[in-house]
Amino acid sequence: DDIKYCQKLKDDDLMLVKQSECDKMDHKAVIADLKLDTPHPDGNVEYQLWMKSDTPPDFLESFEWFSQSIHTDTLFTPKYIVVNGQAYNCDKDSCGDFCLYDGKYCSIPEQPFLAGTDVLHENVRQHCIWEQEKDDFHKKGLPMWWEYQKQFRLKRCSFMDNGESFESCSKKITDSFGGLNQANFRACTEKDNEEKILKQLSLDQNDMAIFATSMIVNTRVIHFSLTSPLLAEVICDGFADGTAPKVCSCVSQASTENDLALCKKCLDTNDCDGVPSQPQVMSGYSATSVIGLLLGVSCVFGVGAVAYTRYQ
C-alpha cells in the first residue's frame, strides 16, 4: 500500500497515489486535489497578507469580496515586506536609496524609476491606513484599506504615468477619504513613528521567514502560486469542524477566479446557476503540484545560495 507513481496513467499525467488506488484506475479519468492542511488550534482564524506596496498581488481585487464576507469570523492583517539592511551590511552610504535610517530598513522596487525609500514610505502609509480602520473592519467590514488598494491600482501609482510622484499619487487618494482621520494619519506616518513601524515589520518578517508575497493562515505560511480560490480554501480549512461561515461551503469547491465570482453572485443574489459542485476526488498529488512544490523549494534554496555567495 506504499505511495508510488501510478504507471497506469500517461507520462504527462503521472501522480503519486496509493498502489491500491492505482489498481482501481485502469485508465479512467481521475481528478486529483492537493489539499493544504491548515492548523486550527482554537475557534479563531487569523491570517496575514504579506506584500510590497509597489506591487499589490494580482489576486487582491477578487479576494476582497471573500475577505469582507468573513470579517466577523476572522482576524485579517495586511503586512508589508521590509528587508533587514543590516543582514546585508548596508549602512548610510553603501546601499543608497534602497534603504532608510542608516541602512537598517530596505526595499528593492519592481520599477526601475522608483527608489526603495519610496516603497518603504508607502509601506508605512498603507500600514497607517489599516491601523486606523482595523477595528471597524473586523466589526462592520468597512473597506477603506481595500478601497485604497483599488484606487492605487486604478491610478497606477507605482508607474507614475503622469509624471506624478509616488507620494503625491498616494496623497490624492488619502485626501479623498472622508472617513480617514487626517491628523491621526499624519501622526502615524511621521519620522519617529515610521521607524518604529519599519522595525516591527522587519522583525515580524524575519520571524516568519517571509521574503516574497505570502499568506499566513493560523501559522501556515503559503509562499507560492497564490490565487484567490486557493487562499479562500486554506482560510476556510482553518475553522474547526462545524464553525466555518456559510460562504465556505461554496468557495471550498471553487478552483478558478470565475468560480469565486459565481459564489459571490450566489450568496449576494441567490442566483446560483453555474456554481461549482464538489467533484469526485481521488486523493493524491498531481505531477503539476509536485513540480510546483519543488520549484518553490528550489526558490528558497536559490535565495539562500545567492545570499551565501554574496557574503563569502
N, C-alpha and C positions, 0 to 999 in steps of 0.2 A: 504494500500500500504506500510505498515511497512516492514522493512528488518527483516527477521527471518530465522531460519533454515528451509530448504526445506525438508519436510518429505517424498516427493515422491522419493527421492534418497536413495540408500542403506546407511546404517550407516557409512561405511568406505568412502563414497563419499559425506558426508554432506557438504554443502556450504551455505554461507549467501547470499541470493538473495531477491529481492522484491517478495511479495506474488503474484503479477500479473504475474511475470515471472515464478514463480513456477507452477502456474496453467496451463501454456502452455507446460510444460515439458513432463509430462505423461511418465516417464521412458525413455525419449530419451537421446541419447548420448550428453553430453554437454562439451565444452571446456571452462574452467574458466581461466581468465587472470587477475592477480593482477598488477595494474599499480601504479607506484610511480609518483606523480605529482611533476615535477621539476620547481622551480620558474625561470622565465626569465624576469627580470625587464627591461632589455635592449637587444640590439642585440648581446651581448657578452656572451660566455660560458666560465666560469673559473672552473677548477676542480683540486683538490689536492688529491694525494695518500699518506696516512699516513701509514708508515710501520716501521719495525725494520730491520736494515741492516743484522742481522744474520739469519733472516728468511724471505727472499723475498716471497711474496704470490705466490701460485701455478698458478694463472691465468696470471701472469705477461708476460710470453712468448707469449701467444696467444693474449694478449691485446696490445702488442707492435705495431702490424700492424695497428690496428684501431687508436691508438693514433697518429702515424705518418701520417696516411691518413687525419687527420683533423687538422694538426698542424697550418695551416694558419687561421683556423676559430675559434680556441680556445686558452685559456691560461692555460697550464698544469704546475703544480709544484709538484715535489715529496717532501715529508716532512718526518721527522724521529721522532719516539716516544722517548721522554726523560721524565723520571719520575722526578717530583719535590721532591727531597730528603728532603727538609725542611718540607714538608707536612707530612712526616713520621718520623720526629725528628731525621733524620740522621745527623751525624757530621763527623769529620775527622776519628774517630775511630769506631763508633758504627755499621756502615754499610759496613765496609771493602772495598773489591774490587768490590762492586756493584756500587760505586759512585766515582765521580771526584770532585775536587775543594771543599774540606772540606764538602762533603756530599750534596752539592747543587743539583747535577745532577746525576741521577742514571739510571740503566737499569738492568733488570733481564734476562740473556741469556737463550735461549732454551736448549743449550747444556751444560751439567754439567762441561765440561772441559774448557769452556770459562768464562772469568771474565766479569762483567758488564762494567768495564773500556774498555775492548777490543771492545765491541759493541759500546760504546759511541765514541771512536776514529774512528771506521769505519763509524758511522753515519756522522761524520764531513767530512771524506774523500769523501764519496759519495755526500754529500751536496756540497762540493767544486767542484767536477766534474760537477755537474749540474750548479752551478753558473757560471762556465767558458763557458759553451756551450749553456745556455738557450736562448740567443738572436738568435744564429744561428739556434737552433732547431725551434723556432717559425717562423723564416723567410724561412729556407731551409729544415727543417726536418732532420738535421744532427743527427745521433743516437748514439753519443758517450756514453751518460749515459745509454742508452738501451743496447749497446754493453757490457758495463761494467757489467750490471746485468746478461747478458747471460754468460759471462766468469766467473763471480763469482759463478754462479750455476754449470757450467760445471767443474770447478776446485774444487768444493765442499770446498770452503774456510772455511765455517762455521764448517766443520767436521775435518779439519786439518788431512786428511787421510795419508799424507806422513810425519807426524811429523813436518810440516811446520807451523809457527806461522800465526795467523790471519793477522797481519800486513805485513808479508813477502809475503803471497799469494796475498794480495791486491796490494803490490808494483810491483809485476811481471806484473800484468795486466796494471796498470797505466804506467809503463815504456814502455810497448809495444804500447802505443797510440801516434802515431806521431803528431796527432792534438792537444794534450794536452800541454799547456804551463807549463812546469815542474816548472819553477821558481815561477810563479803565484800560482800554485797548492801548492807548499811547503809553500809559504807565507800565503795562506788561512788556512792551517792546523797547523800553529804554535800555541803555547800555548795561547798567548794573544788573538788571533783571535778565537781560538777554544772555549774558554769560552764564548765569545760574541755569537757565533753561538748556543751553547747549551742553553744559557739563552733565546735567541729569540725563539728557537724551543719549549722550556718548556712553555714560555708564550703563544705562539700560540696554543699549545696543550691544555692548561688549559682553554683558551677562548672558544674552540670548544668542550670541554668535550670529548677528544679523549683518549681512553685507550687501544685500540686494532687496528689491521689493519682496516682501514676505508677509504672511499672515500667521499670527499665533492664536490658537484656539485652545483654551484650557491647558496651556503649556506645550501643546503640539505645534511645532514650527513647520510651516509649509513654505518652501523656498521657490519651487519651480512650477512652470505651467499653470499659473494662477488664472482661473476663469470664474465667472460668477456662479455657474452651476456647481462647480467643484467646491467652492468656498461655502456656498449655501448648504450643501450636503454635509460638509465637515462640521459646520456650526450646528446644524440640526442633530447630528450624531452626538454632539456634546451634551445634550439633555439626557437626564436619567430617564429610564423607561417610563412611559406614561405621562411625562411632563412637557413634551415638545409642543409648541404652539401649532395651531391649525395649519398655518402656511407650510409647515414642514412636510405634511402629508402629500403635498404637490411637488415642492421643489426637490424632495429626495428622489423623485423619478425623472427630473429634468436632466438632460445631457447636453443641451445646447442653449445659447442665449435666447433663441426663439422659443424654446420650451419654457424658459423662465418668464418670458413675456406673456405666454399663454397662461401661466399660473397666475400672474398679476391680473390679467383680464378676467380669469375665472373668479378670483377672490373679490375683485372690485365690482364686477357686474353680474356675477352668477352665470355668465356665458362661458361654459366650459368645453365648447366644441374644440377638438384638436388637442386637448390637454393630454400629455403623455401618460400612458398607463404602465404599470410595473411589468417589465418583460420577464420571461422565464430565464433565470440566470444560472449558469453553471459557474461555481466559484473557481477562480484561478487567476493567473497573472498573464496577461497577453504579452506577446513579444514586444509590441509597441510600448506597453507600460514598463516592461523590464528595461528596454533601451532608454526610455526617458529617465528612469531612476538611475541608471548607470551614467547617463550624461550629467545628471545632477551631481552625483558623487564625484565625477571627473572634474566638474567645475570647482567644487570645493577644494580638491587637491591641487587643481591648477592655480587657484588664487594663492594657496599656501606655498606652492613652488615658486611663484613669481616673487612673493614677499621674501622667501628664504634666499633666493638668488640675489635679490637686490641688496641684501644686507650682509652678504658674505664678502 
